[in-house]
Amino acid sequence: MTTARPRIYIPGVEVALAPGVSDRARFAMGVFGVFTALIAANALQSAILGAVLGRDFPVGRSIGATALTWYAWAALTPVIAVLVRRFPFTKGRWRKSVLVHLVASMVLFGAHFGLFGLGSHVLHLAPPGPRRLLVPPPPPAGPVQDAFRWYFFRGAGTYGLIVGGLVLLDYVRKDRQRVALEGQLALAELKALRMQLQPHFLFNTLHAIGVLIHSDPKAAHVMLTRLAELLRLSLDTASEPELPLEVELAFVEKYLAIQKARFGDRLTVRYALEPDAMRGLVPTLVMQPLVENALEHGVAPHARPGVIEIAASRTANALTIRVRDNGNGLSEREGRVKSGVGLANTRGRLRQLYGDRSRLTLANAVGGGLEVILEMPWREAPRPAPAGGT
């Protein structure tokens, strides 16, 4: 009977915490690979030693004994892994863990000694008789001293190396999980920010249509038609956190087409776009709040003709977007405007995607009006594959 793996649920995100069958299979393959590499290195050493010493050195028997030694430890590694997980060397528990692992190393060394002895008997790896040694044997010692020496060098040393490797592996695994979880949480927050932006934009547009529906039904009908086109384009890009600037501008143009039906000839839009900047990646729907801010605060409050200028330029490492209006700008008393939903949302999305490598600033433009400057790291959209390519 299998049990379900514990999971964390976030809207649109699912993160598994407990190791699954595939994780255990990868762990077993990793353990087998590490010990096989040790055996191969020892086999190479034995082959070189055999070539130096001549035929009297039992190379094959030495490799067999080495393989049996390490594979016996490999068979015991899952038990050690369980002990490392249940008795970690964390603050407040390390004393108890050291004692448990010390006792475990003695018990498992005895188990390893038994496995090695059984395997040697089955595979006939016992030496056939006396042979000439490369170095003289150590002086004889008592059984207690022999057992301690074998345990210290062959038991505790190997056990400690395995524990160290497992602790390092667990640290790397947890670090990768932490990075993956942070990325998934950031993506979930980006989705939430975008879901917050879309109703805000839709409400403002519908409100504008409601104002015109009695005074200018024809203009209201045009706005509704263009709003449907805009929403269709929004649905087509709903799953993309970033889009090329040229695609984002197509969205902005459709939004401005709606607003032209509202403002009529009173609204003029000018573009100053560098061709190289059009391939840069920007957050989806990042420009619409900037343009809406210019319309609501720079154009709508005044009876005079309104002008919005949209510029985009690229440097080696950055993409800069400017949205400027010909309104009154910021007064000295205001200093800074209070961020509404749109601008606050934009700042939050920039922070999630680029951290401190992006900036959104508002300043009075030379000659009057307000200029919103958006700066972000340059990231180029992949070029489409050529037609007929493989």
N, C-alpha and C positions, 0 to 999 in steps of 0.2 A: 504494500500500500504506500503510495507516494503522497507527500503533503505539499500543499501549495506554497509557492515561494512568497515571503513577505514583500510587499511593494509599497511605495509612496505614491499617492495619487495627487497630481496637480492638474488643473484643467488643461487638457491637450498634451500632458506629459506623463510618462510612466517610467519609473526607475526601479529596477530590481535590486534588492540588497543581498539576499542569501545566494550562495553559490548553487548553480544548477547542474544538471547532468553534463552539459557541454563544458562547464567550468571544471568539473572534476576530471573529465576526459583530458582537457588541456593540461591540468595539473599533473596527471599521471604521465602524459607524454613528455612534459617538461622534465619531470624527475628521471624518467627513463633516458632522455637525451643527455642530461647533465652527467649521470653516472656512466653512460656509454662513452661520453667524451673523455672522462677520467680513465676508463679502461683503455681506450684507444691511445691516450697519451702514455700510459704505462706500457702498453704493448710496443710502442715505438721505442721507448727507453729500453725495454727488454731486448728488442731486436738489435739495437745498437750495442748493448752490453754483450749479447751473444756473439756478434760479429767480432768484438774485441777479444773475448775470452776463448772463442773457439767452440767446438762441438760439445765439449763437456758441460757447457752451461745449458740447463733444461729450459729453453725459451718457451716452448709450448706449454710445459707444465706451469711455468711462472705466470703466463698470461691467463691460463685457466684458473689458477688460484686467485689472481687479482680480480678476474671477472666475478668469481664466486663471492669474494669479499665485498665488492662494491654493490653487486646486485642484492646481496643479503641486506645491506644497509638501505638500498632502495625499497625493499619490501617492508622495512620498518619505518620508512619516512612518513607514510600516512598517519601512523600512530603518533609520531613526534609532532606532526602538524596539528593533530587534535589537541595534544598537550599544550602547544604554543598558543593555540586559540583560547583554550580554557584557562591557562595560567600565563597571561602576558606579563611582560616586565614593565608595568606601568607604575606611576607614583602611588604609593600606599599599598601595593600588592607585590612589589618585586622581591621582598624578603621571602614570602611564602612561595613565590614562583621559583626562586633559586633553589630552595630546599626540595620542592617537588621535582624539578628537572635534574637535580643531583641524584636523587633516588631513582628516577626514571632512567638516567644514563647507566646506572649500575645494572638495573633489571634488563634493559634492552641490550647492554653489552653481553650479558649472560645469554640472552636469546640469540644474539648474533653469533656468539661462540658456538651455541648448539646447532644453528643453521649451517654454519661453516663446516663444523665437524661432520654433520650428516651429509652435506653435499660433497665433501672431500671423499667420504667413504663410497658414496654412490658413483662418483665420477672417477674414482681411483686417482686422486691427486696427491696422495701421500708420497713422499720421496722414496725411491726404490732402495736406497742404501746410502752409506756415507759417501760424500763427495768433497772435492777440494774447495775450500771457501776462499773468497777474495780477501776477507779480513779475518783475523783470528776471533774465535767466539769469546763472548764476555765471560768473566769468571763466574763459576756457579753461585747461585743465590738460593735462599730458602723459598718455599712455595708461596709464602705471603708476599715476599718482595717481588717474585715473578708475577704474581697475580696483580699487584699494584702497578708494576711497570707496564704490563699489557693493558690494564684498564686505563692508565693515565694517557698513554700514547695512542692506543688503538680504540679505546672506548670513549672516554670523556672528550678527547680531542676531536674525534669524528662527530660525536653527538653535538658538541659545541659549534662546529662548522655548519652542520645541518640546521641547527636552531638559528644561527646567524643568517643563513641564506633564506630561511622561511620568514624571519622577521623583516628582512630587506624586501622580499617578495610581497609581503602583506603591506608594507609601507608604500611601495610603488602602486599596488592595486588600489589602495584607499586613496592615494593621491590622484590616480586617474579617475576614480569614481567621483571624487570631489570636483575635479575640473569639469567632468561631463555633467554633473548635477548643476554646477554653477552656470554652464552654458545653456542647459535646458531651462533653468529658472529664468535666465535672462531672456530666452526666447519666449517663455510664457508671459513674462512681463511686457515684452514688445507686442505680443498679440493682444494683451489686455489694453495697452495704451492705444493701439490702433482701433480696437473695438470701441474705446471711449471716444475717439476722434470722429468716427463715421457718423454716429447719431448726432453729434454736435453740428457737423457740417450739414447733414441732411435737415436738421431742424431749422438752421439758419436759412437754407435755400427755400424750404417750404414756406417759411414765414414770409420771405420776400415775394414768393408766388402768391400767397394769400393777400398781401397788400395790393398786388396788381390785378387780382382776379375780377374786381368790380370796376376799377378805374380804367384798366387797359386789358380786356380779356384776350386780345390777340397776342400781346406780349407774354401774358401768363401762359398761354398755350405753347408758345415757342419755348419758354423756359421749362415747362414740363417735358416737352419732347427732348430737349437737350439734356435734361436731368436724367431721363431714361438711358440715353447714350452714355452719359457719364457713369451711371451705376453699373451698366454692362461692362464698361472698361474696368471699373473697380473690382468687379467679380472675377474678371479674367486674371487679375494680378493679386488676388486675395492671399495666396499662399506664399508670396515672395516678400521677404523682409527688405530686400534691396532691388532696385531697378536701374537700368541705364538712364542717364539724365534725359536723353531724347524721348524715352517712353514716359518719364515723369512729366516732361513738358507737354506731351500730347494730352495728358490728363488735365494739366493746368489750362491749356488752350480750350478744352471743352468746358471747363469750369468758367473761364472768362467769357465764352460764348453765351453761357446762361446769364452772366452779369451784364453783358452788352444789351440783352433784351430788357433788362431792368433799367439800366442807365441810359441806353440809347446813344446818341452822338456825343453825349457829355463825357464818355469814357474813351480814352485813347491808351493803347498799350504799345510799348516799344520794346524791342529785343536787341540785345548786344551779346551774342553768343559766340564764343570761340569754337571752331569745329572740333578741335582736340578735346574740349571739355565735354562734348556730348557723349563720349564713351564712358565717362566716369560713373561709378555706382553711387547712388544716393538712397536713403531710406524711402520706402514707398509712402507716397502722400506727404512728403516732407515740405513741399513748396506750397501746397494749397492753404495751410494756415497762414503762411507769410503773405500770400496774395490777398487772402480774406481780410487780414489785419489792415493791409494798405487800403482796401476798398472801404471797410467800415469806419476807419479813423481818418483816412486821408482824402477820400472822395465823397462818401455819402453825406457827411455833415455840411457840405458846402454846395452852393448853387453854381459856382463857377465850374468850367470844364476840368475834369480830373485826368491826370496822366500817371500811369504806372510804368516804370521801367524795370525790366528783368534782364540781368546780366549774369554771365557765367564765364569764368576763366580758370585756367589750369596752370599751376607751377609744377616743378619737378615732383613734389611730394604732397601737394594739397590741391583741393578743388574748392573754389570760392564762388558762392552764389549771392547776388545782391538783388534785393527788391526795394524799389524806391518809389515814393509817392510825392505829390506836390501839395500835400496838406500843410498844416501849421507846425508839424513836428512836435518835439517835446519842449514844453516851457521850462524856464529856469526853475520855477517853483516845483514842477513835477520831478525833475531830475531823471527819474526812471518811471516808465509806465508799469502798471501792475499787469502781470502776465495773466491772460485769460486761459481758457481751456486749451486753445490751439497752440499758443506759444509754450505754455507749460508742458503740454504733451510732447511738442517737438524737442524741447530740452531733455525731457526724460528719455526719449528714444535715442537721441544722440549720445547721451551718457551711457546707455546700455550697449550701444553698438561700438562706440569709439573711445569711451572713457574720457580722459582729459586731453585727448588729441583733437577734439572738436570744440568749436565756439559758436555761440549765437549772440550777437550784439546788436543793440539798437542805438542809433545816433542820429542827430540832426544832420541832414545833408547840406553840402555847400549850395547856396542858392535857394534854400527852403525845402521843406518837406522832411520826411523821416526815411531813413535808410536802414533796412535790416540786412545784416551781413551774416551769412552762414558759411563757416569754414569746417572742412572735414578732411581726413586723410585721403589721398588719391588711391583709388582702387579701380582698375579698369575692367569693364565687362568683357567676358570672353567673346572673341569674334565668331560669327556664325560659320559653320563648315561650308566650303564651296560646294555648289550644286554638282551632283554626280560623283562626289568624292567618296572614298571608302573609309 
